[in-house]
Amino acid sequence: MAGHSQFKNIMHKKGRADAKRAKVFTKLGR
C-alpha cells in the first residue's frame, strides 16, 4: 500500500481532466 496515496492523488487529478472531457464527449455524442 506504499503507492496507494499516490494512486489516489493521480485519480483526483485525472478526475478533473475527465470531467472536462466528459462535457466535450457529451456534446460530440449528441
DSSP file (Angstrom, degrees, kcal/mol; ACC not computed):
  #  RESIDUE AA STRUCTURE BP1 BP2  ACC     N-H-->O    O-->H-N    N-H-->O    O-->H-N    TCO  KAPPA ALPHA  PHI   PSI    X-CA   Y-CA   Z-CA
    1    1 A M    >         0   0    0      0, 0.0     3,-0.9     0, 0.0     4,-0.4   0.000 360.0 360.0 360.0  22.0    0.0    0.0    0.0
    2    2 A A  T 3   +     0   0    0      1,-0.2     3,-0.3     2,-0.1     4,-0.3   0.903 360.0  37.4 -66.9 -40.3    3.0    2.3   -0.4
    3    3 A G  T 3> S+     0   0    0      1,-0.2     4,-2.5     2,-0.1    -1,-0.2   0.201  86.9 101.9 -98.5  17.8    1.7    3.9   -3.6
    4    4 A H  H <> S+     0   0    0     -3,-0.9     4,-2.5     2,-0.2     5,-0.2   0.950  84.4  45.1 -65.7 -47.3   -2.0    4.0   -2.5
    5    5 A S  H  > S+     0   0    0     -4,-0.4     4,-2.2    -3,-0.3    -1,-0.2   0.896 114.1  50.5 -63.2 -38.9   -1.9    7.7   -1.6
    6    6 A Q  H  > S+     0   0    0     -4,-0.3     4,-2.4     2,-0.2    -1,-0.2   0.921 110.3  49.3 -64.3 -43.0    0.0    8.5   -4.8
    7    7 A F  H  X S+     0   0    0     -4,-2.5     4,-2.5     1,-0.2    -2,-0.2   0.909 110.8  50.0 -62.2 -42.2   -2.6    6.5   -6.9
    8    8 A K  H  X S+     0   0    0     -4,-2.5     4,-2.2     1,-0.2    -1,-0.2   0.892 109.5  51.7 -63.9 -38.9   -5.4    8.3   -5.2
    9    9 A N  H  X S+     0   0    0     -4,-2.2     4,-2.3     2,-0.2    -2,-0.2   0.916 110.2  48.4 -64.4 -42.7   -3.8   11.7   -5.9
   10   10 A I  H  X S+     0   0    0     -4,-2.4     4,-3.0     1,-0.2     5,-0.2   0.914 110.3  51.8 -63.4 -42.4   -3.4   10.7   -9.6
   11   11 A M  H  X S+     0   0    0     -4,-2.5     4,-2.1     1,-0.2    -1,-0.2   0.889 108.7  51.3 -61.5 -38.8   -7.1    9.7   -9.7
   12   12 A H  H  X S+     0   0    0     -4,-2.2     4,-1.3     2,-0.2    -1,-0.2   0.931 112.9  44.4 -65.1 -45.0   -8.1   13.0   -8.2
   13   13 A K  H  X S+     0   0    0     -4,-2.3     4,-1.5     1,-0.2     3,-0.3   0.917 114.8  48.9 -64.7 -42.2   -6.1   15.0  -10.8
   14   14 A K  H  X S+     0   0    0     -4,-3.0     4,-3.3     1,-0.2     5,-0.2   0.838 101.9  65.3 -66.3 -31.7   -7.4   12.7  -13.6
   15   15 A G  H  X S+     0   0    0     -4,-2.1     4,-2.0    -5,-0.2    -1,-0.2   0.903 101.9  47.6 -58.2 -42.7  -10.9   13.2  -12.2
   16   16 A R  H  X S+     0   0    0     -4,-1.3     4,-1.8    -3,-0.3    -1,-0.2   0.937 114.0  46.3 -64.6 -45.9  -10.8   16.9  -13.1
   17   17 A A  H  X S+     0   0    0     -4,-1.5     4,-2.5     1,-0.2    -2,-0.2   0.911 112.4  50.9 -63.2 -41.8   -9.5   16.3  -16.6
   18   18 A D  H  X S+     0   0    0     -4,-3.3     4,-3.0     1,-0.2    -1,-0.2   0.862 105.5  56.7 -64.4 -34.8  -12.1   13.5  -17.1
   19   19 A A  H  X S+     0   0    0     -4,-2.0     4,-1.7    -5,-0.2    -1,-0.2   0.926 109.9  44.4 -62.7 -43.9  -14.8   15.9  -16.0
   20   20 A K  H  X S+     0   0    0     -4,-1.8     4,-1.8     1,-0.2    -2,-0.2   0.927 114.7  49.1 -65.4 -43.3  -13.8   18.4  -18.7
   21   21 A R  H  X S+     0   0    0     -4,-2.5     4,-3.1     1,-0.2     5,-0.2   0.897 105.8  58.1 -62.3 -39.8  -13.5   15.6  -21.3
   22   22 A A  H  X S+     0   0    0     -4,-3.0     4,-2.5     1,-0.2    -1,-0.2   0.911 105.4  49.5 -58.2 -43.6  -16.9   14.2  -20.3
   23   23 A K  H  X S+     0   0    0     -4,-1.7     4,-1.8     2,-0.2    -1,-0.2   0.923 113.0  46.7 -62.4 -43.4  -18.6   17.5  -21.2
   24   24 A V  H  X S+     0   0    0     -4,-1.8     4,-2.4     1,-0.2    -2,-0.2   0.925 113.2  48.7 -64.4 -44.0  -16.9   17.6  -24.5
   25   25 A F  H  X S+     0   0    0     -4,-3.1     4,-3.2     1,-0.2    -1,-0.2   0.872 108.4  53.6 -66.4 -36.1  -17.7   14.0  -25.3
   26   26 A T  H  X S+     0   0    0     -4,-2.5     4,-1.9    -5,-0.2    -1,-0.2   0.899 110.2  48.0 -65.1 -38.5  -21.4   14.5  -24.3
   27   27 A K  H  < S+     0   0    0     -4,-1.8    -2,-0.2     2,-0.2    -1,-0.2   0.932 115.8  43.5 -65.7 -44.6  -21.6   17.4  -26.8
   28   28 A L  H  < S+     0   0    0     -4,-2.4    -2,-0.2     1,-0.2    -1,-0.2   0.886 110.6  56.8 -68.0 -37.4  -19.9   15.4  -29.5
   29   29 A G  H  <        0   0    0     -4,-3.2    -1,-0.2     1,-0.3    -2,-0.2   0.901 360.0 360.0 -60.8 -41.4  -22.1   12.4  -28.7
   30   30 A R     <        0   0    0     -4,-1.9    -1,-0.3    -5,-0.2    -2,-0.2   0.450 360.0 360.0 -90.3 360.0  -25.3   14.3  -29.2
